[in-house]
Amino acid sequence: MKTQWTTDDGLPVNSVNDIAQTEDGYLWLATFDGLVRFDGMEFKIFRSGEHDGLPSSRILDLLVRPDGIWMRTESEHLVRFQDGTFTTVAEDIDLLHEGPGGHLWVVSDSRIARYGGNAFQRVASESIQGDVRSLLVESDGTVWAGTTNRGLYRRTPDGRVRHLTTDDGLGGQYIWTLAEGRMGRVWIGTAAGLHRWENGQLVDIPGRTDDPLSVFHVEPDVAGSCLAATEQGIFRCEEGRLVPVIQRELVAPTYAHGLAQQGPDGQMWLNADTEVLRGRTPVFEADRGIRRIFFDREGNAWIGTVRSGLFRLRPSPFRIYGTPEGLASSNIYPIEQRRNGSVWLGTLGGGVSRVDPSGDVETYRPVKNGNLLVNVWTLHENSSGQLMMSGAAGRLCQFQDGGCARSDTESPIRARTRVLYEDRQGRLWAGSESQGLYRCDSACMSPNSDWVQFTPQNSDLPHPYVRTIHETPEGAIWVGTNGGGIARYDDGDFDTITTRDGLSSDLVRDIYQDTTSADRPDVLWVATEDQGLNRLELRPSDTALAASVTVYRKQDGLYDNATHQILNDDQGRFWISSNRGIFWVRKADLEAFARGESDRIRSISYTTKEGLRSREANGGVQPAGIKAQDGRLWFPTQEGAAVVDPATISTNVPPPPVHVEAVTSSDSLVARRPSGPLHLAASQRSFSIEYAGIRLANPESVGFRYRLEGLQQDWQMAGERRQAFFTNVPPGRYTFQVSAQTRGGDWSEEPAQFTVTVAPFWWETWWFYGLCVLAVALSGYGAYRYRVYALRRRQEQLEEKVKERTRKLRETNEQLEAAREDAL
């Protein structure tokens, strides 16, 4: 599956010079317009005019080390990016190389130096002459330097230097490339041939002709040999000679990094200038040159191109069989596997196709009653090994020698047949679209065949449209109808379960019973056309068929309500096809939901993003999917048969690494150190936090949850949104946490988190509150003092009044006493 990103998607330019990945999962790109960080969804660009310490935006090489990202610019600056800061370490750097032990080596003005202790130490600076074009440091510390005009230099760990030239057997003085191989070999690519240094000797590797090859890149392999890129194509060294692998004209690369990369599957991927090959199979082609092939830790292949942008190639879990693979039609409906391992595909418009275990495809259009069977609606191999199929009304075919046996014999079925099924008694059952259910006990293809028809008119069959038939281990025959629910056949009688009995829909697509596990024999699973999945637990009853029904719909976590086919794998999962894609759910989750132990199930879905040519699966026929003998699952779709090996699909998807990327307030970025708390001013209490979960294969499948501890106790489910918003947060100290999960997987055990402090306004500070308290206290004290004064003043006034009244009373008494005495 190929995905492209260009300037329309956020890349600064469409030329990608180098690609690397850091431990936190981010992808880093070297471009002519800055260093670019990519999380699978968005590009973050670091340019020289916007970041101090980055002298140029034209970056050629990247090297990821524990002490940061090292890069070389077109202006020959050596720059380190660490903890968000750029530092120019050196100038006039011609070549950047990482040697054994993680040591950094550079070439500057044809001088070789090793970086350590924040300083460069020159190595053999006086012994090496000429312009150094290539550099190699072996695992034992031996240094090789290839020049453009003075041949090759070899410096051993004891300091001895040997100069190798054409006089010593080199084909030319221009040394394009050097590479360390296995068994102590060093491969030397020159402008006039390939050489191997082994046991102290220089060995020439000739080509097929006497014309010298200019070898500008060498890639050693695990067998001790190598691949060599030349102007005439890519060659492999076999038995001491160069043997062509790809013959085409190649241009010596200016900025290309690597001829070959070993993929996660062990296959060698080759950079053939404008084409990428996996082994010898072309998998990618670019309009112009290819500068880098890089594999990330998830197994995705990333390709940096000249002027065509960035590409991601990732393996699809599905293999598709359609018209590109040789089928006459890609619209597949029934799928059946025969005992010999071949898989047969019934199509609309293309007859029936056979896919052999080798992958070879053969198509047939058998003739029945003078008509070609171009539309095949059902397939079934009976106990005798005969393949049965059916098309239009009356065209029941027993496939034989590429055609139909007894091609002139008509069957009594007068409607399109959706299902053929043989029970353990050898009886053949057929379900039709409008004429009910048929059963043949013997000689089904002979003119005098014994067919019995069941319809709603002559039996208790609930509906004339029959889509699926299933026989339980006990021998009970169940039929699923398109409008009448399901029915169990018992000696001519039908007992039904419909929506009146709890079934979510009477439009039934599939009836499934997991007989491979310890499942109880009284549990059936029913896929419906429009109302999800049903679990039926049959209950004993003396009067009528009874069942406890559990329904799973989209609101419960089921991926889609329109379900077609149910298949089980060996990992405890049900795989279900639908109109929106193919998905799986853990059976244990379904059972826990039925017991009331959980209120939600998790579905893992696959659509065109995962390699399906059409997300719309086909159903309503039997079998609308199979579990093959090798454990792979086959599903029919509108654009081919989709085949998946469940053994390669992990049940527990690890959560992606999650990172906080930026904090914004009032449309302005808030400066934040990688570690330590974030301090927000009082005016910044409304803010947003951007975060990312790194899943480079399918970033759109990553979901998030977050919370601001101290403000929120519960997790806030954000879905695929990569930003959290907070409004008018009170002043205080908080901890922001965010965790991620890949679709249907577990949440991150350790969330990304950091501390946030929100400053108060001046009227919310402690000193303001203190002043307010002091003012209140002083006011109270003043009121108290005034009250005391008033009371004392009042007391003094009362005392004065008492004294005055006492004086007046005394005077009155004295006057009365005087008057009395005068009277006497």
C-alpha positions in Angstrom: 0.0 0.0 0.0 1.5 3.3 -1.1 0.8 6.7 0.4 2.4 10.0 -0.9 3.0 13.3 0.8 4.0 16.5 -1.1 3.9 20.2 -0.5 0.2 20.0 -0.8 0.2 17.9 2.4 2.6 20.1 4.4 6.1 19.2 3.2 8.2 22.3 2.8 9.6 21.0 -0.6 9.2 17.9 -2.6 12.8 16.7 -2.4 13.7 14.5 0.6 17.4 14.0 1.0 17.6 11.7 4.1 15.2 10.0 6.6 15.8 9.0 10.2 13.8 8.0 13.3 14.4 8.9 16.9 13.7 6.8 19.9 10.4 8.7 20.6 9.0 7.4 17.3 9.1 10.6 15.3 10.3 10.5 11.7 12.8 13.1 10.7 13.5 14.4 7.1 16.4 16.3 5.7 15.1 18.7 3.0 16.3 21.8 1.2 13.9 23.9 3.2 14.6 22.7 6.8 14.6 19.8 9.2 11.2 18.2 9.3 9.6 16.2 12.0 6.7 13.9 11.1 4.3 12.1 13.4 2.3 10.4 10.6 -0.3 13.2 10.4 1.5 16.6 10.5 4.8 18.0 9.5 6.7 20.3 11.9 9.4 22.4 10.1 12.5 23.8 11.6 14.1 26.5 9.4 17.3 28.5 9.8 15.6 31.9 9.9 13.3 30.8 12.7 15.7 28.9 14.9 19.0 30.1 16.3 21.9 27.8 15.8 20.7 26.4 12.5 22.9 28.2 9.9 21.2 26.8 6.8 17.9 25.1 5.9 19.5 23.1 3.1 20.1 19.8 4.9 21.7 16.8 3.2 22.5 14.1 5.9 20.9 13.0 9.2 22.4 10.9 11.9 20.4 10.0 15.0 22.5 9.4 18.1 21.9 9.3 21.9 23.2 12.9 22.1 20.8 14.3 19.5 20.2 14.5 15.8 23.3 15.4 13.8 23.0 16.9 10.4 25.2 18.2 7.6 24.1 21.1 5.5 24.8 21.9 1.9 27.0 24.8 3.2 29.0 22.1 5.0 28.0 23.0 8.5 27.8 20.2 11.1 24.8 20.9 13.4 23.4 19.1 16.4 19.7 19.3 17.5 19.1 18.4 21.1 16.3 19.2 23.5 14.8 21.7 21.1 18.1 23.6 20.6 20.3 23.8 17.5 24.0 24.1 17.9 26.5 24.6 15.1 29.4 22.2 16.0 31.8 22.6 13.1 32.1 24.0 9.6 33.6 22.8 6.3 32.4 19.2 6.9 32.5 17.2 3.7 31.4 13.8 5.1 29.6 12.5 8.2 30.1 8.9 9.4 29.2 6.9 12.5 31.8 4.3 13.4 31.9 1.4 15.8 31.1 2.2 19.4 28.8 5.0 18.3 31.7 7.4 17.6 31.1 10.2 15.2 33.7 10.6 12.4 33.9 13.5 9.9 36.0 14.6 7.0 36.9 18.3 6.8 39.2 19.7 4.1 40.4 16.1 3.5 41.2 15.7 7.1 39.7 12.9 9.2 38.6 13.5 12.8 36.7 11.7 15.5 34.3 13.6 17.8 34.4 12.9 21.5 34.3 15.0 24.7 32.7 17.9 22.8 35.8 18.2 20.7 37.3 16.7 17.4 40.5 14.7 17.4 42.3 14.5 14.1 43.4 11.1 12.8 46.4 10.6 10.4 46.0 14.2 9.3 49.5 14.4 7.7 49.5 10.9 6.1 46.4 11.2 3.9 46.6 13.3 0.8 44.0 14.2 -1.7 40.2 14.9 -1.5 38.6 12.2 0.7 35.4 10.9 -1.0 34.6 7.9 1.2 35.3 6.9 4.8 35.0 3.6 6.6 35.9 2.7 10.2 36.0 -1.1 10.8 34.8 -2.7 13.9 38.5 -3.2 15.0 39.2 0.5 14.6 40.9 0.4 11.2 40.2 3.5 9.3 39.9 3.5 5.5 39.8 6.7 3.4 39.0 6.7 -0.3 40.1 9.8 -2.3 39.1 11.2 -5.7 42.5 11.2 -7.2 45.0 9.6 -4.8 43.6 6.1 -4.3 43.0 4.5 -1.0 44.5 4.9 2.6 44.3 2.3 5.3 45.2 3.2 8.9 45.5 0.5 11.5 44.7 1.0 15.2 48.5 1.2 16.0 48.8 4.2 13.8 50.4 2.7 10.7 49.2 4.0 7.4 49.3 2.2 4.1 48.6 3.9 0.7 47.0 1.7 -2.0 47.0 2.9 -5.6 46.8 1.4 -9.1 50.3 0.1 -8.6 48.9 -2.1 -5.8 46.1 -3.5 -8.0 43.4 -0.8 -7.7 41.4 -0.4 -10.9 41.3 3.3 -10.5 42.4 6.2 -8.2 38.8 7.5 -7.7 37.3 5.6 -4.7 33.5 5.9 -4.8 32.5 3.8 -1.8 33.8 1.6 1.0 31.8 -1.0 3.0 32.7 -3.5 5.7 31.4 -7.1 5.0 31.5 -10.3 6.9 34.5 -12.5 7.6 36.8 -9.4 7.8 36.2 -8.3 4.2 36.2 -4.7 3.0 34.5 -3.9 -0.3 36.0 -1.1 -2.4 34.1 0.5 -5.2 36.2 2.5 -7.6 35.5 4.4 -10.9 37.1 1.4 -12.6 35.9 -1.7 -10.8 35.1 -3.5 -7.6 37.7 -4.9 -5.2 37.7 -6.9 -2.0 40.3 -6.6 0.8 40.8 -9.9 2.5 43.6 -11.3 4.6 45.8 -8.3 3.8 45.4 -8.7 0.1 43.5 -6.7 -2.6 41.4 -8.9 -4.8 39.9 -7.8 -8.0 36.2 -8.7 -8.8 35.9 -8.7 -12.6 32.7 -8.2 -14.6 31.4 -10.3 -17.5 33.4 -8.2 -20.0 36.8 -6.5 -20.0 35.1 -3.1 -19.8 35.6 -1.7 -16.3 32.5 -0.9 -14.3 32.3 2.3 -12.2 31.0 1.0 -8.8 29.5 3.9 -6.9 27.9 1.9 -4.1 28.4 -1.4 -2.4 26.0 -3.2 0.0 27.4 -6.3 1.8 25.0 -9.2 2.4 24.8 -11.7 5.2 26.4 -14.4 3.1 29.7 -12.5 2.9 29.1 -11.4 -0.7 27.7 -8.0 -1.8 25.6 -6.0 -4.2 27.2 -3.3 -6.3 25.5 -0.3 -8.1 27.2 0.7 -11.3 26.4 2.9 -14.3 25.2 -0.3 -16.1 22.9 -1.5 -13.3 23.0 -3.6 -10.1 25.3 -6.5 -9.9 25.9 -9.3 -7.4 29.2 -10.8 -6.5 29.0 -14.5 -7.1 32.0 -16.8 -7.1 34.4 -13.9 -7.5 32.7 -12.3 -10.4 30.0 -9.6 -10.9 26.8 -11.1 -12.2 24.0 -8.7 -13.3 20.8 -8.5 -11.2 19.2 -5.5 -12.8 20.6 -4.2 -16.1 19.7 -0.6 -16.7 21.5 2.7 -16.9 22.0 4.2 -13.5 23.3 7.7 -12.6 25.9 8.0 -9.9 23.9 9.5 -7.0 24.8 12.9 -5.5 22.8 12.7 -2.3 21.5 9.1 -2.4 21.8 7.2 0.9 22.2 3.5 0.3 21.9 1.0 -2.6 20.0 -1.6 -0.6 18.2 -2.1 2.7 17.1 -5.3 4.3 13.5 -5.2 5.0 11.7 -6.5 8.1 10.8 -9.7 6.2 14.4 -10.4 5.4 14.1 -9.4 1.7 16.6 -7.0 0.2 15.2 -3.8 -1.1 17.2 -2.2 -3.9 17.4 1.4 -5.0 17.6 1.3 -8.8 17.7 5.1 -9.3 14.0 5.7 -10.1 12.7 2.3 -9.1 12.6 0.2 -5.9 12.8 -3.6 -6.0 11.9 -6.0 -3.3 14.2 -8.9 -4.2 13.7 -8.8 -8.0 10.1 -7.6 -7.9 9.5 -3.9 -8.6 7.4 -2.4 -5.8 7.8 1.4 -6.4 8.6 3.7 -9.3 9.4 7.5 -9.1 9.4 10.1 -11.8 12.9 11.1 -10.8 15.6 9.8 -8.6 15.2 8.1 -5.2 17.5 9.4 -2.5 16.6 7.2 0.5 15.0 4.0 1.5 14.3 3.8 5.2 12.5 1.2 7.4 10.9 2.4 10.6 10.4 0.3 13.7 6.9 -0.6 12.7 8.1 -2.1 9.4 7.0 0.6 7.1 9.2 1.5 4.1 9.8 5.2 3.6 11.1 6.5 0.3 12.5 10.0 -0.1 12.5 11.1 -3.7 13.7 14.0 -5.9 10.8 16.4 -6.5 8.1 13.7 -5.9 7.9 14.0 -2.1 7.8 11.4 0.6 6.3 7.9 0.1 5.3 5.2 2.6 5.0 1.6 1.5 3.5 -0.7 4.1 2.4 -4.3 3.8 -1.2 -5.1 3.7 -2.6 -7.9 5.9 -4.7 -8.9 2.9 -4.0 -10.6 -0.4 -6.5 -9.8 -3.0 -7.6 -12.0 -5.9 -9.4 -10.1 -8.7 -9.1 -9.3 -12.3 -5.5 -8.1 -12.0 -4.7 -11.6 -10.7 -6.4 -13.4 -13.6 -10.1 -13.6 -12.6 -12.7 -12.8 -15.2 -14.6 -10.7 -12.7 -13.7 -9.1 -9.4 -17.3 -9.1 -8.0 -17.1 -12.2 -5.8 -20.0 -13.8 -3.9 -19.7 -17.5 -2.8 -16.3 -19.0 -1.9 -15.7 -22.7 -1.3 -12.5 -24.8 -0.7 -12.3 -28.3 -2.1 -10.5 -31.2 -0.4 -7.6 -30.8 -2.8 -6.9 -27.4 -1.3 -8.1 -25.3 -4.3 -10.4 -22.4 -3.6 -13.3 -21.7 -5.9 -14.8 -18.2 -6.3 -18.2 -17.6 -7.7 -18.5 -14.3 -9.5 -21.0 -12.0 -11.1 -20.3 -11.7 -14.8 -17.2 -13.9 -14.8 -18.4 -17.5 -14.1 -16.4 -19.5 -11.5 -12.6 -19.3 -10.9 -10.3 -21.8 -9.3 -7.3 -20.6 -7.2 -4.8 -23.3 -6.7 -2.5 -23.5 -3.6 0.3 -22.3 -5.9 -1.7 -19.1 -6.6 -2.5 -20.0 -10.3 -5.9 -19.0 -11.4 -8.3 -20.7 -13.9 -11.7 -19.5 -14.9 -14.7 -21.5 -16.1 -18.1 -20.7 -17.6 -19.9 -24.0 -17.6 -23.0 -24.4 -19.8 -26.3 -25.4 -18.2 -29.5 -25.8 -20.2 -27.9 -24.0 -23.1 -26.8 -21.0 -21.0 -23.4 -20.0 -19.7 -23.2 -19.8 -16.0 -21.7 -16.3 -15.8 -23.3 -15.4 -12.5 -22.6 -18.0 -9.8 -24.5 -17.5 -6.6 -23.6 -20.5 -4.5 -20.9 -23.2 -4.3 -20.8 -26.5 -2.3 -18.6 -29.6 -2.4 -20.6 -32.6 -1.3 -19.4 -35.7 0.6 -18.6 -37.4 -2.7 -16.2 -34.7 -3.7 -18.5 -33.3 -6.4 -18.6 -29.5 -6.7 -22.1 -28.1 -6.9 -23.0 -24.6 -8.0 -26.0 -22.6 -9.1 -26.8 -19.6 -11.1 -30.1 -18.4 -12.4 -33.4 -20.2 -11.9 -33.1 -23.9 -12.8 -29.4 -23.8 -13.5 -28.2 -26.2 -10.8 -24.8 -27.5 -12.0 -22.7 -30.4 -10.9 -19.3 -29.3 -12.1 -17.4 -31.9 -14.1 -14.5 -31.5 -16.6 -14.9 -27.8 -16.9 -18.7 -28.0 -17.5 -21.9 -29.3 -16.0 -22.7 -33.0 -15.8 -26.1 -33.7 -17.3 -26.1 -30.1 -18.6 -29.6 -30.6 -20.1 -31.3 -31.7 -16.9 -33.3 -29.1 -15.2 -33.8 -28.9 -11.5 -37.2 -28.2 -10.0 -35.9 -25.0 -8.4 -37.5 -22.1 -10.2 -35.8 -19.2 -8.4 -32.2 -18.0 -7.9 -30.5 -20.3 -5.4 -28.6 -18.6 -2.6 -27.4 -21.7 -0.7 -26.6 -25.4 -1.3 -25.9 -27.5 1.7 -25.5 -31.3 2.3 -26.3 -32.6 5.8 -24.7 -35.5 7.5 -27.4 -37.8 6.2 -26.4 -37.0 2.6 -29.5 -34.9 1.9 -28.9 -31.9 -0.3 -30.7 -28.7 0.8 -31.2 -25.6 -1.4 -32.5 -22.2 -0.3 -34.0 -20.0 -3.0 -34.9 -16.3 -3.2 -38.6 -16.7 -3.6 -39.6 -20.3 -3.7 -38.7 -21.4 -0.2 -36.5 -24.4 0.9 -35.8 -27.5 -1.1 -34.5 -30.9 0.0 -33.3 -33.8 -2.2 -32.7 -37.2 -0.6 -31.0 -38.9 -3.5 -30.1 -38.7 -7.2 -30.4 -35.0 -7.1 -29.1 -34.4 -10.7 -31.1 -37.1 -12.4 -34.3 -36.4 -14.3 -36.3 -38.3 -11.7 -34.7 -36.7 -8.7 -36.5 -36.7 -5.4 -37.0 -33.1 -4.4 -39.2 -31.9 -1.6 -40.2 -28.2 -1.4 -41.1 -26.3 1.7 -42.9 -22.9 1.5 -44.9 -20.8 3.9 -48.0 -22.1 2.1 -47.4 -25.8 2.7 -45.3 -25.7 6.0 -44.4 -23.5 8.9 -41.4 -22.1 7.0 -41.5 -18.4 8.1 -40.4 -16.9 4.7 -39.9 -18.0 1.1 -36.5 -16.3 0.8 -33.8 -18.6 2.4 -30.2 -17.3 2.6 -28.3 -19.7 4.9 -28.5 -23.2 6.2 -26.7 -24.7 9.2 -26.6 -28.1 10.8 -25.7 -28.4 14.5 -23.6 -31.3 15.8 -26.8 -32.8 17.1 -28.2 -32.9 13.6 -30.7 -30.0 13.8 -31.2 -28.1 10.6 -31.4 -24.3 11.0 -32.3 -21.9 8.1 -32.0 -18.2 8.0 -34.5 -16.2 6.0 -34.7 -12.7 4.5 -37.6 -11.5 6.4 -38.8 -14.3 8.7 -35.9 -14.7 11.2 -34.5 -18.2 11.7 -36.2 -21.5 11.9 -35.3 -25.0 13.1 -36.4 -27.9 11.0 -37.6 -31.0 12.8 -39.3 -33.8 10.8 -41.3 -31.5 8.5 -42.0 -28.9 11.2 -40.3 -25.5 11.6 -39.9 -23.7 15.0 -39.0 -20.0 14.5 -37.2 -17.3 16.4 -38.0 -13.8 15.1 -38.0 -10.2 16.4 -41.0 -11.1 18.5 -38.6 -13.4 20.4 -35.8 -10.9 20.8 -34.0 -11.3 17.6 -32.7 -7.9 16.5 -33.8 -8.4 12.8 -35.7 -10.9 10.7 -33.2 -10.2 7.8 -30.7 -12.9 8.5 -27.3 -13.3 6.6 -25.5 -16.1 8.5 -26.0 -18.6 11.3 -22.8 -19.7 12.9 -21.9 -22.1 15.7 -18.4 -22.4 17.1 -17.9 -26.1 17.2 -14.1 -25.9 17.4 -14.1 -24.6 21.0 -15.7 -25.5 24.3 -18.7 -23.5 23.3 -22.0 -24.7 24.7 -23.9 -26.6 22.0 -27.0 -24.5 22.6 -25.4 -21.2 21.5 -25.9 -19.9 18.0 -24.5 -16.6 16.5 -26.7 -14.9 14.0 -25.6 -12.1 11.6 -28.3 -9.8 10.4 -28.5 -7.5 7.4 -29.2 -4.3 9.3 -29.3 -4.8 13.1 -26.0 -6.2 14.2 -25.0 -9.5 15.7 -27.1 -11.8 17.9 -26.1 -14.4 20.4 -28.8 -17.0 21.0 -28.7 -19.3 24.0 -31.4 -21.9 23.5 -33.5 -22.8 26.5 -35.4 -26.0 27.1 -39.1 -25.7 26.5 -41.9 -28.2 26.3 -44.1 -25.9 24.2 -42.1 -23.8 21.8 -38.5 -22.9 20.8 -37.1 -20.4 23.3 -33.8 -18.6 23.5 -32.1 -15.8 25.5 -30.9 -13.3 22.9 -28.0 -10.8 23.3 -27.7 -8.2 20.6 -24.5 -6.4 19.7 -24.9 -3.1 17.7 -22.7 -0.2 16.8 -23.5 1.6 20.0 -22.1 -1.4 21.9 -18.8 -1.2 19.9 -19.7 -3.4 17.0 -18.0 -1.9 13.9 -21.1 -2.2 11.6 -24.7 -3.2 12.0 -24.8 -4.7 8.4 -23.1 -8.0 9.0 -22.6 -10.8 6.4 -20.4 -13.7 7.4 -19.0 -14.9 10.7 -15.7 -16.9 10.7 -13.6 -17.9 13.7 -9.8 -18.0 13.9 -7.4 -19.9 16.2 -6.7 -16.8 18.3 -10.2 -16.6 19.9 -11.7 -14.0 17.6 -14.7 -13.8 15.3 -14.0 -12.2 11.9 -17.1 -10.6 10.4 -17.6 -9.1 7.0 -19.8 -6.0 6.4 -20.6 -3.3 4.0 -18.1 -1.0 5.6 -15.2 -3.4 5.8 -14.0 -6.6 7.6 -13.5 -6.5 11.3 -12.8 -8.8 14.3 -13.9 -9.0 17.9 -12.7 -11.1 20.7 -15.1 -13.9 21.5 -14.3 -13.4 25.2 -15.4 -9.8 25.0 -18.7 -10.9 23.4 -19.3 -13.4 26.1 -18.4 -10.9 28.9 -20.9 -8.5 27.4 -23.6 -11.2 27.3 -23.0 -12.0 31.0 -23.3 -8.3 31.9 -19.6 -8.0 33.0 -18.9 -5.3 30.5 -21.0 -2.7 28.7 -18.9 -2.4 25.5 -17.0 -4.5 23.0 -14.0 -3.5 20.9 -13.9 -4.1 17.1 -10.8 -3.9 14.9 -11.7 -3.0 11.4 -10.0 -3.2 8.0 -10.9 -1.1 5.0 -9.2 0.2 1.8 -6.7 1.9 4.1 -5.5 -1.6 5.1 -5.3 -2.9 1.5 -8.9 -3.9 0.6 -9.7 -2.7 -3.0 -13.3 -2.3 -1.8 -14.5 -2.0 1.7 -17.8 -3.5 0.7 -18.0 -7.2 1.4 -20.6 -9.3 -0.3 -23.1 -11.5 1.6 -26.5 -13.0 1.5 -25.2 -16.2 -0.1 -23.6 -19.3 1.3 -20.7 -19.6 1.8 -19.9 -15.8 1.9 -16.5 -16.6 3.3 -14.5 -19.6 4.5 -11.7 -20.6 6.9 -9.3 -22.4 4.6 -7.3 -25.5 5.5 -4.2 -23.4 6.2 -6.1 -21.2 8.6 -6.4 -18.2 6.3 -9.8 -16.5 6.0 -11.3 -15.7 2.6 -14.0 -13.0 2.2 -15.8 -11.9 -1.0 -15.9 -8.2 -1.8 -17.0 -6.0 -4.7 -13.4 -5.9 -5.8 -12.0 -9.4 -5.4 -11.6 -12.1 -2.7 -9.7 -10.7 0.3 -7.5 -13.3 2.1 -6.0 -12.7 5.5 -3.9 -14.9 7.8 -5.2 -14.3 11.3 -2.0 -15.8 12.8 -0.1 -12.7 11.6 -2.6 -10.3 13.2 -1.8 -9.5 16.8 -4.7 -9.6 19.2 -3.1 -7.2 21.7 -2.0 -4.1 19.8 0.6 -2.2 21.8 -0.3 1.5 22.5 1.7 4.1 20.6 4.2 6.4 22.2 2.4 9.6 23.1 4.0 13.1 23.4 2.9 16.6 24.3 3.9 18.9 21.4 2.8 22.4 22.1 0.7 24.7 24.4 -1.1 27.6 22.9 -2.9 30.5 24.6 -4.6 33.4 22.7 -3.3 32.0 19.4 0.3 32.4 20.6 2.7 29.5 21.3 3.7 29.3 25.0 7.4 28.5 25.5 7.8 25.2 27.3 11.0 23.3 28.4 11.0 19.6 27.6 11.1 18.9 31.3 9.9 21.0 34.2 6.6 22.7 34.9 4.8 25.1 32.5 4.0 28.5 34.0 1.0 30.3 32.6 0.2 34.0 33.4 -3.2 34.9 34.7 -4.1 36.2 31.2 -3.3 32.7 29.8 -5.8 30.7 31.9 -7.7 29.8 28.7 -5.3 27.5 26.7 -5.0 24.5 24.5 -2.6 21.6 24.5 -1.5 19.7 21.4 -0.3 16.1 21.6 0.5 13.2 19.3 0.5 9.4 19.3 3.1 8.0 17.0 1.7 5.2 14.8 3.4 5.8 11.5 1.6 2.9 9.7 -2.0 4.1 10.4 -2.0 7.3 12.5 -5.7 7.8 11.9 -6.3 4.7 14.0 -4.9 6.3 17.2 -7.4 7.5 19.8 -6.7 9.7 22.8 -7.9 10.5 26.3 -6.7 13.3 28.6 -7.4 15.0 31.9 -6.1 18.0 33.9 -5.6 16.6 37.4 -6.7 19.1 40.0 -9.5 20.2 37.7 -10.8 16.9 36.2 -10.9 13.6 38.0 -12.2 11.4 35.1 -10.5 10.9 31.7 -11.9 13.0 28.9 -12.3 10.8 25.7 -11.0 12.8 22.7 -11.3 10.2 20.0 -8.9 11.0 17.1 -8.7 14.7 18.2 -5.1 15.8 18.9 -5.9 18.9 21.0 -7.3 19.5 24.5 -9.0 22.8 25.3 -9.3 24.5 28.7 -11.2 27.7 29.4 -10.9 30.0 32.4 -8.9 27.6 34.6 -8.7 28.8 38.2 -5.2 29.7 39.5 -3.4 26.7 40.9 -1.1 23.8 40.2 -2.3 21.0 37.9 -1.0 17.9 36.1 -1.9 17.4 32.5 -2.0 13.7 31.4 -2.7 12.2 28.0 -2.6 8.6 26.9 -3.2 6.9 23.6 -4.4 3.6 22.1 -4.3 2.1 18.7 -7.7 1.2 17.5 -9.1 -1.5 19.8 -5.9 -1.8 21.7 -4.9 -1.0 25.3 -4.3 2.5 26.7 -0.8 3.7 27.4 0.3 2.5 30.8 2.4 5.6 31.4 0.7 8.7 30.0 2.6 11.7 28.9 2.3 14.3 31.5 3.7 17.7 32.8 2.8 20.2 35.5 0.9 23.3 34.7 0.8 26.3 37.1 -1.8 29.1 36.4 -0.9 32.4 38.0 -3.7 34.5 39.7 -4.7 38.0 38.9 -3.5 40.6 41.5 -6.9 40.6 43.1 -6.6 36.8 43.5 -3.2 36.8 45.2 -2.6 36.0 48.9 -1.3 39.4 49.7 -4.4 41.0 48.3 -6.5 38.7 50.4 -4.3 39.5 53.4 -4.8 43.2 52.9 -8.5 42.7 52.7 -8.4 40.7 55.9 -6.3 43.4 57.6 -8.6 46.1 56.3 -11.6 44.3 57.7 -9.8 43.7 61.0 -8.8 47.4 61.3 -12.3 48.4 60.4 -13.6 46.2 63.1 -11.1 47.4 65.6 -11.9 51.1 64.8 -15.6 50.3 65.2 -14.9 48.7 68.5 -12.9 51.7 69.8 -15.6 54.1 68.6 -18.2 52.0 70.4 -16.2 52.0 73.6 -15.7 55.8 73.4 -19.4 56.3 72.7 -20.4 54.1 75.7 -18.0 56.0 78.0 -19.2 59.3 76.8 -22.8 58.2 77.3 -21.9 57.1 80.8 -20.3 60.4 81.6 -23.3 62.3 80.3 -25.6 60.2 82.5 -23.4 60.7 85.5 -23.5 64.5 84.9 -27.3 64.3 84.6 -27.5 62.4 87.8 -25.2 64.8 89.6 -27.3 67.8 88.2 -30.6 66.2 89.3 -29.1 65.3 92.7 -27.9 68.9 93.1 -31.3 70.2 92.1 -33.1 67.8 94.4 -30.8 68.8 97.3 -31.5 72.4 96.6 -35.2 71.7 96.5 -35.0 69.8 99.8 -33.0 72.6 101.4 -35.6 75.2 100.2 -38.4 73.0 101.6 -36.6 72.6 104.9 -36.0 76.3 105.1 -39.6 77.1 104.4 -40.7 74.6 107.1 -38.5 76.2 109.6 -39.8 79.7 108.7 -43.3 78.4 109.2 -42.6 77.2 112.6 
